[in-house]
Amino acid sequence: MRYKFLPSFVTRRGRITQSQENNLNHLSDFEITSYQDILSSKEGFSKLVLEIGFGNGENTLRLAKNNPDTLYIGSEVYQAGIGYLLGEVIKDDINNIKITSGDIRLLFEDIKSPIFDDVVVICPDPWPKLKHHKRRMLNREFLELIHPIIKENGNLFMSTDWENYAESIGEAVNNSNGYQKLDSSIYENSELTKFQKRAVEEGRAIYTFALKVI
Ligand SMILES: C[S@@+](CC[C@H](N)C(=O)[O-])C[C@H]1O[C@@H](n2cnc3c(N)ncnc32)[C@H](O)[C@@H]1O
């Protein structure tokens, strides 16, 4: 069967530690695999936020600890990162993080209503070579796909550290309907993630896109 989307991620196992492997055995206790899972998990929470490509989850963790009334769904395919975040969630007994472990775009198709208050994407894989640009996740198709599942007045925050990727995201935003550009976002002022820190160390700027769904 042909895969529906070109993979936007590199399939890497990374250096997975034994404890991350062990944590992965508990994934099903925290896992979201369907719209129905989202509906039942969000009961009792005042807001629902999705972070796509959480890496090691440091941003998801910080947000969740600071906002106990919000349920955060972290999306990642990188097993070592999922294992790491699971370890922190279990260790600190965090009850407002759930994890979804496949290509997030496949889950979008199962979601039947505007359910997310905010969606956050920080440093998606940059795919810097021209021949790989088609693998970039943030494009016009993505903006169309995600629009119906974010609430009206909800926020989409995207950030990249690659100038050329930022240019193409800017174009996609300008050519898309249903979004209003905002001057700032609460997600802009968070501590830097691992990939953002690396970008700054390597002298690259961080470009952000704060959008409101209208
Ligand atoms: C460059 S890393 C950035 C990680 C983290 N946000 C940071 O800033 O440190 C991008 C992550 O997005 C994940 N990713 C890429 N495409 C994805 C998709 N379609 N669904 C879920 N995760 C994805 C990759 O596995 C990778 O770990």
The ligand as an ORCA input file, in Angstrom:
! r2SCAN-3c Opt
* xyz 0 1
  C      13.989     18.651     14.378
  S      13.054     17.777     15.558
  C      12.566     19.044     16.703
  C      12.204     18.500     18.054
  C      11.762     19.537     19.083
  N      10.511     20.175     18.713
  C      12.832     20.572     19.305
  O      12.621     21.729     18.898
  O      13.854     20.240     19.919
  C      11.532     17.480     14.680
  C      10.741     16.323     15.234
  O       9.490     16.243     14.565
  C       9.138     14.872     14.461
  N       8.191     14.728     13.339
  C       8.425     15.030     12.050
  N       7.342     14.766     11.294
  C       6.385     14.285     12.138
  C       5.050     13.848     11.947
  N       4.497     13.827     10.734
  N       4.342     13.435     13.026
  C       4.921     13.450     14.256
  N       6.192     13.871     14.507
  C       6.916     14.283     13.450
  C      10.476     14.172     14.194
  O      10.449     12.812     14.568
  C      11.460     14.999     15.035
  O      11.733     14.414     16.286
*
